[in-house]
Amino acid sequence: MGVSKTSGELTIGELRNLRRLAGFMVPADAAYGVPGADNETIFADIVRSLGRDAEAVRTALTMLQEIAGEDFDGMDAGKAEAAATALLSRDDLIVKALGRAVLQCYYRDDRVLRSLNIEPVAPFPKGRLLEQGDWSLLDAVRDRPQMWRDDRDGQGAT
């Protein structure tokens, strides 16, 4: 299943599995009036925004298939939830990248922001105010020796 590619990254089968997994990660909640991460609009944003996490997400989906032992998208709800939970409980950089890919899109959806009493506006330049912090906290970083090569003299590697 799923040999043809969409979005230049994931196969149709991987997209189906990712959408179902996203629904387990963040299910819809009628009490708060929020959609799940498998909502059409949110999921489209997830797929569009994979970028640097695309290969990690693909690897996570392969791990999910190995855990499931069968087609995740076609499994009954109980088995699918158990497989999703087994994957998501792993303390693994791949799983963290999967979480980042799903959650960044979920929490920028206007409906979700409104449910959190956050006005869905652009953060800058005329959006939310950002309080000034204590810039002296960066002194330790500024005082460290330079960690990168300065190539302004043109002598660096080509």
Salt bridges, closest charged atoms under 4 A:
GLU14 OE2 - ARG58 NE 3.05
ASP45 OD1 - ARG48 NH2 3.58
ASP45 OD2 - ARG108 NE 2.87
ASP53 OD1 - ARG100 NH2 2.70
GLU55 OE2 - ARG58 NH1 3.22
GLU70 OE2 - LYS79 NZ 3.92
ASP91 OD1 - LYS96 NZ 3.00
ASP109 OD2 - ARG111 NE 2.88
ASP139 OD1 - ARG142 NH1 2.84
ASP150 OD2 - ARG152 NH2 2.79
